[in-house]
Amino acid sequence: MRTIIDSGEKIAESAALSVASVLRDKPGAALGVDFAPALKPFCAKLAALCAAGECSLENARIFSTAALTGPGRDSIRTLLRDSLLGPCGVKEENVFFPCVCGDAGEEEIGEYDAEIAKAGGLDALVLGIGINGRIGFNEPATPFDSYTHGQKLTDATREELAPVLAPAEVPEAGVTMGIKTMMAAKKILLIACGEEKAGIIHQMVYGKTVTFVPASMLQLHLDMTLYLDGPAASKLG
């Protein structure tokens, strides 16, 4: 696991340059993207690189790490469209979300993994992290061998969603890429900003690999980079 510590602007730029390199090597790359607020500066930097002709998402396939159920089910799509998909000119047919159909069963939800496999697997996965260690909507106690699945959300996650969603749209549940799905990505980037993330970042880096901290599984990935601003890295020593 590599760690890059700098200002929020600098880590966003560094992460964007890393993804741009993937896109230059493979214009049709499959990218997994979280919608965490910490990723908004990254999305802006990647959009600027696209606008400058440094890379292109025109032929890339974008896989959202999660989807919401209930009244807010379109919120993640809107957030990603406004911050990344629209500015980078991503084709609508190249954007994928886990199924949140009201009557969807495990088999239908699991088709998301088949779609990722059809794309050749994720070439890069860009994540945020919850204050409880969740990645995507993989909450504490999610099995490390999980694939895409429905997930009841904890109060901590719902509180984190509240600032970016209308009050009536904060859901009780969602659908998420599983941890095993994420670990199969060729490259993983995790971006965290703010002092409120310092404690969980310390647990993720120095703690044991335990299901209680889902992000701790990322310790075992062979190409994993942490991008932290100073406050988020303040407890690393």
Disulfide bonds with the S-S distance in Angstrom:
none
